């Protein structure tokens, strides 16, 4: 009887809860786990903080599962026996670098998803040198005082573009943003509707313009814009004329556009500066390599553009950067804009860009810059390499792989030379036991990963974008993928 005189009512505990309470009591304490020799070895390899965090995560998960009745004593015992191995696997998986080198066998030379331009060996060497040392980034050795970080590139840019000044920021979108904000904040910028492009990642010229504080004034139509359209739109509020090179698409058929030189003449007559977003940073005569219609920076400057914006990691062949080149008084205003500090580049970008520009100054870019070398490869050279890879893979995986040679086309990519292609020779690969998708996935999961494409139930590999020293790795990956 209870004190109140009422009979006691027994409390019924469900069997699952009793088993859960018993299971919880078998879970080891953290201090106990950390004292184990196996866990100490994990700590030595992976660090105490990571191991402790993973152990706590695993114990919490097991505790939750036991409370929900989803884990009996035998299952819990098995999970605890696997605890050390689980921590080892998770530590390795969660700390592995996800920014990995891959072999680009897609035939897209400037593949944005794969990092665009491969740097030259000299650029890589210079990046490593400044990364491991203090540098003269903003220090003048001659005076012993603070220097300018822009001075390291000014001398080379002056040699490449005599009579023009230049400024470097972190990418071309930043260059356009900075130029618009400096030269046309609160004023109208006249631009053709056919040039309001969208670049990678859903960023659009109108959006960048809005953020700059400039006011968009569209003229013409999507397919036809004449010089008179620009002229009629100009007025007291006009701050800038903008021409954008359509670097990632092409309009064909019933079309018309005003030439840059004509827009420049209009701008000078009305005393309005002209900004040209050239995009690719091309300094080479690509027509010699089979690429037509991609303007060079030299040509844009000769046409009289007041400021030109372009990328560093496209056809220029350097690191990600945005270059502004033009009239000294306008570049000076752009440099003095407070946004310049927010958009500036670091010492490693300076080093890589300096090494890249030096190749153009020395007229050695065609031999030293991977982007230009890839575009210069002949079909015969690629075919010789493709047949060697096919023979090696076929010899080592007889009956498991069918490797043939096929004619195809490589593309510049990276928003450069739309619609243009380079004749190439492809490896077309099939497996007797795997689908094309499964074979492509195995190549992608190989070490090093091979990035290819699928077409008509074949995996296609284009060696134009594969350095020749990696041909053997491609053959070995094909053999491994065949199983």
Secondary structure, DSSP 4 states (H G I P E B T S, - for coil): --TTSPPPPPPPPPHHHHHHHHHHHHSPPHHHHHTSHHHHHHHHHH-HHHHHHHHHHHHHHHHHHHHTT---HHHHHHHHHTHHHHHHHHHHHHHS-SS--EEE-SSEEE-GGGTSSPPPHHHHHHHHHHHTS---TTEETTTTEE--TTHHHHHHHHHHSTT-EEEEESSHHHHHHHHHHHHHTTSEEEEEGGG--EEGGGEEHHHHHHHHT-EEEEES-SSB--HHHHHHH--TTEEEEEEE---S----SS-B---HHHHHHHHHHHT--EEEEEES---S-GGGGT--S---HHHHHHTT-SEEEEESSSTT-SSS-EEEEE-HHHHHHHHHSTHHHHT---HHHHHHHHHHHHHHHTT-HHHH-HHHHHHH--HHHHHHHHHHHHHHHHHHTTTTEEEEEEEEEEEEETTBSTT--EEEEEEEEEESSS-HHHHHHHHHTSSSEEE-EEETTEEEEEGGGS-GGGHHHHHHHHHHHH-
